[in-house]
Amino acid sequence: MPFVPREAVETARPHVLGLFRIVVGLLFVCHGAAKLFGVLGGVGGGATVGTWAWPGFYAGLIELGAGSLVLVGLRTRTAALLCSGSMAFAYFDVHQERALWPIENGGETAALYSWVFLLIAFAGPGSFALGSVLGPVLKRRGAPATAAEEPAPAAV
């Protein structure tokens, strides 16, 4: 196996992370669309959308909405944390009662998505993120680019 210089790995890191975020976000959006609208081979659709069924309908909304934000790289950390939490909830609420191990209870996808989105929440969006394009524009207009840059409330 050829040696890869550390500089090459570090240079590629944000691009690989960005591509990883895009693929994961796209797959999660597809999962939500299948759940809500019965497309892409999904079994959801009309009954789920019309009944506001808990938790499937709301999980589908999170998958579609927050997954879209992760996909385009806008408010990525917050959206990824929401996705991670929803998948952890899905694992413990739906799958864990069936059996202990994910391979036994059908929860591999939920467990994996939960950890993948937690990684994205901590690692950030990487390259190709819409937030990196809009951030400087918002700063020039005087609006805070991220929640961390919002001014603290005035003391009373």
C-alpha positions in Angstrom: 0.0 0.0 0.0 1.5 3.3 -1.0 2.3 5.9 1.6 -0.1 8.9 1.6 1.5 12.1 2.9 -0.2 13.7 5.9 -0.5 17.0 4.1 -2.6 15.3 1.3 -4.9 13.7 3.9 -5.3 17.0 5.7 -6.0 18.8 2.5 -8.6 16.3 1.4 -10.3 16.1 4.9 -12.9 18.9 4.4 -13.8 17.7 0.9 -14.3 14.1 2.1 -16.3 15.3 5.1 -18.4 17.5 2.7 -19.1 14.6 0.4 -19.9 12.3 3.4 -22.4 14.9 4.7 -24.0 15.2 1.2 -24.4 11.4 0.8 -25.7 10.9 4.3 -28.1 13.9 4.0 -29.4 12.6 0.6 -30.0 9.1 1.9 -31.8 10.5 5.0 -34.0 12.8 2.8 -34.9 9.8 0.6 -35.8 7.9 3.8 -38.1 10.7 4.9 -39.7 11.0 1.5 -40.3 7.3 1.4 -41.9 7.4 4.8 -44.1 10.4 4.1 -45.1 10.0 0.5 -44.5 6.4 -0.3 -42.0 7.2 -3.1 -38.7 5.4 -3.8 -40.1 2.1 -2.7 -41.4 3.4 0.6 -44.5 2.1 2.2 -45.7 5.4 3.7 -47.9 7.8 2.0 -51.4 9.1 2.2 -52.5 7.5 5.5 -49.4 8.7 7.3 -49.6 12.3 6.0 -53.3 12.7 6.7 -53.3 11.3 10.2 -50.3 13.0 11.8 -49.5 9.6 13.3 -47.0 9.6 16.2 -44.0 9.1 15.8 -43.9 8.1 12.1 -45.2 11.3 10.6 -43.0 13.5 12.8 -40.0 11.3 12.2 -40.6 11.7 8.5 -40.7 15.4 8.8 -37.4 15.5 10.7 -35.9 13.1 8.1 -37.1 15.3 5.2 -36.5 18.7 6.7 -33.4 18.4 8.9 -32.0 15.9 6.4 -32.3 18.6 3.7 -30.5 21.1 5.8 -27.7 18.6 6.4 -27.6 17.8 2.6 -27.2 21.4 1.6 -25.0 22.3 4.6 -27.2 25.0 6.2 -27.3 25.0 10.0 -25.6 21.6 9.7 -24.6 21.0 13.3 -28.1 21.8 14.7 -29.9 19.8 12.0 -27.5 16.8 12.4 -28.0 16.9 16.2 -31.7 16.8 15.7 -31.4 13.9 13.2 -29.1 12.0 15.6 -31.6 12.4 18.5 -34.5 11.3 16.4 -32.7 8.2 15.3 -31.6 7.4 18.9 -35.3 7.8 19.9 -36.3 5.5 17.0 -33.8 2.9 18.2 -34.8 2.9 21.8 -38.5 3.4 21.3 -39.2 1.1 18.3 -36.3 -1.4 18.1 -34.9 -1.9 21.5 -38.1 -3.5 22.9 -37.8 -6.3 20.3 -34.3 -7.5 21.3 -31.0 -6.4 22.8 -28.7 -6.2 19.8 -29.4 -4.1 16.7 -28.8 -7.1 14.4 -31.6 -8.9 16.2 -34.1 -6.0 16.5 -33.8 -4.5 13.0 -32.3 -1.3 14.4 -29.0 -1.2 12.6 -30.0 1.7 10.4 -31.3 3.8 13.2 -28.2 3.1 15.4 -25.9 3.9 12.5 -27.7 7.1 11.5 -27.7 8.2 15.1 -23.9 7.9 15.4 -23.2 9.2 11.9 -25.3 12.4 12.5 -23.6 12.8 15.9 -20.2 12.7 14.1 -21.4 15.4 11.6 -22.8 17.5 14.4 -19.3 17.6 16.0 -17.1 17.5 12.9 -19.1 20.2 11.1 -20.2 20.4 7.5 -16.9 20.2 5.6 -16.7 21.6 2.1 -19.5 22.3 -0.3 -21.8 23.7 2.4 -24.3 26.4 1.6 -23.7 27.8 5.1 -20.1 28.7 4.2 -21.4 30.7 1.2 -24.2 32.4 3.1 -22.2 33.0 6.3 -20.0 35.9 4.9 -23.1 37.4 3.2 -25.0 37.5 6.5 -22.0 39.0 8.3 -21.8 41.8 5.7 -25.4 42.6 6.2 -25.0 42.7 9.9 -26.9 39.5 10.7 -25.3 36.9 12.8 -24.0 33.9 10.7 -24.3 31.3 13.5 -25.9 31.0 16.9 -22.5 31.1 18.5 -21.9 34.6 17.0 -25.2 36.1 18.1 -24.8 38.9 20.6 -25.5 38.2 24.2 -28.7 39.7 25.6 -28.2 43.0 27.4 -28.0 42.8 31.2 -31.1 44.3 32.9 
